[in-house]
Every structure is written in C-alpha cells, then in structure tokens.
Amino acid sequence: MVNELSVQIDVKEMRIAIMMTAPADVYFYGIIAKELERHGHDVSIFIRDYGNTRRLAELMNLNNRVFSKPPVSRFGKIFSAPLEIILAIKSLREFKPNIVLGGGFFGALPARFHNAKFIEFLDGEPGINLFYSIQRKCYAPFVNKIITPTSFIEDLGPKHLRVNSFKELGYLKPGCYNPNENIFELLGIGKDNDFIVIRFNAFDAVHDIGISSMIDEKIKMVNELAEKTRVFLSCEGDIPRELERYELKIPMNRIHDVLFYAKLVITETGTMTTEAACLGTPVILIHPKARSFGNFRELEDRYGLIFTFEENLNKVQVKALELLRDPNTKSIWKEKLAIMLNDKVDFVDFIIRIIE
C-alpha cells in the first residue's frame, strides 16, 4: 500500500493555473487539480492543444481553456514557441494566478510575467538531448521549485526537491484507479483471452530529435508476435497500412484498463512504460536512451518491473515470447508491484504540501 503523508495546513484560498501541454499531463495534473479544488483553491486549467490533450481533458470532465495549438512538424513547434508563450501570457492575464504548475517554458515565463510562483515536475532527464537541455536552461531561472522522483539522475541545484514516487502513481495508485472489466467487450475478446499492447511513438517532439522510426522492423515484429497472441497496436502518428488490422480502437480515457489487463506491453513511450509498471503489467521499453532515465533504471534494476532495449527488435521479440510463454507472469508481476508500492509515498499529497 502507498505510504500516506497527511498534514493539516491552514492556508488561504489561492489562484492556481495548471498548464497541460501533452496528453500525459491531463491524468497527472487532473487529479492534482481536483484535490486542490477540494482544499478550497481556485484552479484554472490551460491547454496546449497538442495531440489528444484537449480531447482527453474533455473526456475527464476537466474545464479548460485552450491557449495555443502548435504546428504539426517538430521544427514548426520550435519556431512557434515564442508566439505560444505570448499566448499563454495573455491567457493568464485575466486569471491572475498566485501559482503556475507545469508547462515547461509555457508555464515558467508567463508565471514570471504575472509575478506568480512556478512549480515544475520533471521525470525526463534534461541532459539526454542537446535541444531539450537548451530548452530547459532557457527557462530555468524562472522556476521556483523543481520536483522529481528520487531516482532522477541529475542534480538540478538548490530549487530541486525529490519525492520517493512516480508521477503515474498519483492517478494509478490502488483506491484511486479501479479497473473496469467491460474493456474486454470494447476490445471484442473474452475475459480469458491473453493479449498484448504495442505502442509506437511519433518521435516528433524536440527531445526526440535523432531517434530512428525503424518502420520496416516494427512491421515485421508486430506480424510475427500476432501469430502467437492477440495484438492491439496504438500509434502516436498514423498506423502503417500493413498494421491497420491491429489498431486499438477504444475511447482514449480507457487506456489504463487495457494496460491493466494486458499480459505484456511493448512501448517506445516513457509515460506508458511507467503506467503499465504501476499497474503490475510487464513492460518492454524500446528507446536508445532508456538507461539515461533514472526512473527506468529504478523500475528495471530495483523492482524488475520493466525491461529496456535500445533498438534491437529481435531481442525485444525474444523477451516478449519468453514472458508470454510463462503462465505465471502476471502473478509474479503483481508481487513485484506490491513491493514497489510499499516503498513509495503519495505523490499527490506531496505536491499539495509543497503548494500550500
């Protein structure tokens, strides 16, 4: 069970702006927003209409305002950033926040402009990519507090606070998330059927520059795994025509039910890696710099919940088949998860304490 950090604090109502710039932010900051409102604070959510961020916020009944819609191309995102920051500043003007949460430089610079405190959460190491590192250094002077997991490798200085948890536990811890078995009906399979989830990244973000898509190898791997088990495929970009028959077609806010009941997840995305691990499902992460992230090192080395591979899909396939053949895989992973949960603290409670 996740350890609880309870505290009684007498604080006046604050105006807190939350900047959601990617779909993963919606789950993490969404539950924080609801808890802050429960504490009596005035919370306003500002959305960068990127990917499915806005749609997901609507499905989760989060009132929000869109402050920008970035271009599709990676370099378009880079060159449009100054305009998006200006739009964020304008969007916050009427709300007049005391505190701004999230958003990177879309939150940091507008917060400083409006004389508000800025609190940032990071679990991606800035040093993994030159562009990402430069991006963060540009707004680092405007950050008041930087919160990371304890597993974070880099030392970010006196503003850096570490919490012994993962952000995904904020919304997936037992009691907060409850799986719904009717996902099997949406998938069109029986409850006794094993299946795996494969997630491919679009690699169109600034921190993804230099990563290969390996499309031919992926098509081969998916087809060969589909001969052994049921495969559901999710892609950030367009699904290759050769793999369309495997497309995962569910409401996007039901993805955690799919991850919970899957026998295995193979993914190129970091958030889904940690989400599946926090749900007790084995994960194979394919990423050339996976071992450069402290959270993935901890999940693999300390808890044995994930496996990391660089770009060798043959090795990925061998490990996947090994896990699929073992009928006890899921029960073993539930035991590993229990150990991890016992070590970790309540992330949302920690964030609320810092804010108040």
Stockholm file with secondary structure:
# STOCKHOLM 1.0

chainA/1-356         MVNELSVQIDVKEMRIAIMMTAPADVYFYGIIAKELERHGHDVSIFIRDYGNTRRLAELMNLNNRVFSKPPVSRFGKIFSAPLEIILAIKSLREFKPNIVLGGGFFGALPARFHNAKFIEFLDGEPGINLFYSIQRKCYAPFVNKIITPTSFIEDLGPKHLRVNSFKELGYLKPGCYNPNENIFELLGIGKDNDFIVIRFNAFDAVHDIGISSMIDEKIKMVNELAEKTRVFLSCEGDIPRELERYELKIPMNRIHDVLFYAKLVITETGTMTTEAACLGTPVILIHPKARSFGNFRELEDRYGLIFTFEENLNKVQVKALELLRDPNTKSIWKEKLAIMLNDKVDFVDFIIRIIE
#=GR chainA/1-356 SS CCBCCCCCCCCCCCEEEEEECSHHHHHHHHHHHHHHHHTTCEEEEEEECCTTHHHHHHHTTCCEEEEECCCSSHHHHHHHHHHHHHHHHHHHHTTCCSEEECCTHHHHHHHHHTTCEEEEECCSCGGGCHHHHHHHHHHGGGCSEEEEETTCCSCCCTTEEEESSCTTHHHHSBTTBCCCTTHHHHHTSCTTCCEEEEEECCCCSGGGTTCCCCHHHHHHHHHHHHTTSEEEEEESSCCCGGGGGGBCCSCGGGHHHHHHHCSEEEESCHHHHHHHHHTTCCEEEECTTGGGSHHHHIIIIISCCEEEESSCHHHHHHHHHHHHHCTTHHHHHHHHHHHHHHHCBCHHHHHHHHHC
#=GC SS_cons         CCBCCCCCCCCCCCEEEEEECSHHHHHHHHHHHHHHHHTTCEEEEEEECCTTHHHHHHHTTCCEEEEECCCSSHHHHHHHHHHHHHHHHHHHHTTCCSEEECCTHHHHHHHHHTTCEEEEECCSCGGGCHHHHHHHHHHGGGCSEEEEETTCCSCCCTTEEEESSCTTHHHHSBTTBCCCTTHHHHHTSCTTCCEEEEEECCCCSGGGTTCCCCHHHHHHHHHHHHTTSEEEEEESSCCCGGGGGGBCCSCGGGHHHHHHHCSEEEESCHHHHHHHHHTTCCEEEECTTGGGSHHHHIIIIISCCEEEESSCHHHHHHHHHHHHHCTTHHHHHHHHHHHHHHHCBCHHHHHHHHHC
//
